[in-house]
Amino acid sequence: MSNTPMAASPLTRAVLEIDEYVSGLGWDQPARLFALVDTARLRAEQPTLADRLGLPDEQESSGLTPIEQDEIATDKPLDEFLGTIAWPDAVAGCALAVERLMLPPSAEAQVPQDLNEAQLTKWVAEHPERQEVRMTVAVLRDGARESALRLRAKDSPTEVLTGSDLVPGLAEALAATFED
């Protein structure tokens, strides 16, 4: 992807590439799961696939290539679905792009304490300060993590926030897909 910063780490570049790709699909999208594979290994072991993906021959050896997986099952909660995943050794990491509603920290004191999950979801969806956010979170087998957050209200590549610990719960769930 042409807008991905070259000064970033390979994992940050992969997260921003996925964010740019998903952004191009618009909002109100289902969650999307990606395998992250070492680009040099992919080029060496699967040259036909690398050609189909449009990977250049001179791709740097430390790069990661995101490969979108089949559609995520919507008949179970995301954390349960992630608990069913096991990656082959060729996969260096994984990433997930998912949209959610969030509230600013100032609204936390307003949350009623006696709500079940469905009621809380409805309460957040109706809150006047809610924000729609797309979170792209990636983890590697070695424990490295990266995230990108994009607010629907500020839907611009220059407004994407990145950091390794922005969505720690989701990063933990993705990291668990690599545990034996």
Secondary structure in CASP SS format (residue, H / E / C, confidence):
PFRMAT SS
TARGET T0000
AUTHOR 0000-0000-0000
METHOD secondary structure of the structure
MODEL  1
M C 1.00
S C 1.00
N C 1.00
T C 1.00
P C 1.00
M C 1.00
A C 1.00
A C 1.00
S C 1.00
P H 1.00
L H 1.00
T H 1.00
R H 1.00
A H 1.00
V H 1.00
L H 1.00
E H 1.00
I H 1.00
D H 1.00
E H 1.00
Y H 1.00
V H 1.00
S H 1.00
G H 1.00
L C 1.00
G C 1.00
W C 1.00
D C 1.00
Q C 1.00
P C 1.00
A C 1.00
R E 1.00
L E 1.00
F E 1.00
A E 1.00
L E 1.00
V E 1.00
D E 1.00
T H 1.00
A H 1.00
R H 1.00
L H 1.00
R H 1.00
A H 1.00
E H 1.00
Q C 1.00
P H 1.00
T H 1.00
L H 1.00
A H 1.00
D H 1.00
R H 1.00
L C 1.00
G C 1.00
L C 1.00
P C 1.00
D C 1.00
E C 1.00
Q C 1.00
E C 1.00
S C 1.00
S C 1.00
G C 1.00
L E 1.00
T E 1.00
P E 1.00
I E 1.00
E E 1.00
Q C 1.00
D C 1.00
E C 1.00
I C 1.00
A C 1.00
T C 1.00
D C 1.00
K C 1.00
P C 1.00
L H 1.00
D H 1.00
E H 1.00
F H 1.00
L H 1.00
G C 1.00
T C 1.00
I C 1.00
A C 1.00
W C 1.00
P C 1.00
D C 1.00
A C 1.00
V C 1.00
A C 1.00
G E 1.00
C E 1.00
A E 1.00
L E 1.00
A E 1.00
V E 1.00
E E 1.00
R E 1.00
L E 1.00
M E 1.00
L C 1.00
P C 1.00
P H 1.00
S H 1.00
A H 1.00
E H 1.00
A H 1.00
Q H 1.00
V C 1.00
P C 1.00
Q C 1.00
D C 1.00
L C 1.00
N C 1.00
E H 1.00
A H 1.00
Q H 1.00
L H 1.00
T H 1.00
K H 1.00
W H 1.00
V H 1.00
A H 1.00
E H 1.00
H C 1.00
P C 1.00
E C 1.00
R C 1.00
Q E 1.00
E E 1.00
V E 1.00
R E 1.00
M E 1.00
T E 1.00
V E 1.00
A E 1.00
V E 1.00
L E 1.00
R C 1.00
D C 1.00
G C 1.00
A C 1.00
R E 1.00
E E 1.00
S E 1.00
A E 1.00
L E 1.00
R E 1.00
L E 1.00
R H 1.00
A H 1.00
K H 1.00
D C 1.00
S C 1.00
P H 1.00
T H 1.00
E H 1.00
V C 1.00
L E 1.00
T E 1.00
G E 1.00
S C 1.00
D C 1.00
L C 1.00
V C 1.00
P H 1.00
G H 1.00
L H 1.00
A H 1.00
E H 1.00
A H 1.00
L H 1.00
A H 1.00
A H 1.00
T H 1.00
F H 1.00
E C 1.00
D C 1.00
END
